[in-house]
């Protein structure tokens, strides 16, 4: 009996961890009609997402993207350029095993027409808030997601429950 217990323990200890990689959902919501209106300094985002220097993909208005990533520190950015990460719109997160994260992606601008500064903005939000804001979004186009990230994509429907 003792040999059997040791054998089971040895087999279980060699299996890969059953813990899930962290899951992160990026979403862009809003209307382009609110851009450049007085007192509005946030609008819907259209641009590229990056994790460090690794391009995640493009996200457009009223789209979302859910992916799994390795646990640990990550620096995300929302760039108006599809070629490089933005240094002025970064969000640093330490992703924890089994956790789910929701990040609202917006365009932020300061100033007035002709003299304005525009950049991407990333805000971590709660699951409940994300569902309220983004339940009608559609999945980002897989053709616009980096090949290295496609294998990490999760379901094509926005999460509808908070666990």
Secondary structure, DSSP 8 states (H G I E B T S, - for coil): -HHHHHHHHHHHHHS------EEEEEEE-S-GGGTT-TT--EEE--EEEEETTEEEEEE-TTEEEEEEE-SEEEEEEEESSSSS--SSSEEEEEE-TT-EEEEEEEEEEEEETTEEEEEEEEEEE-HHHHHHHHTT-EE--GGGB-HHHHTTB--SS------
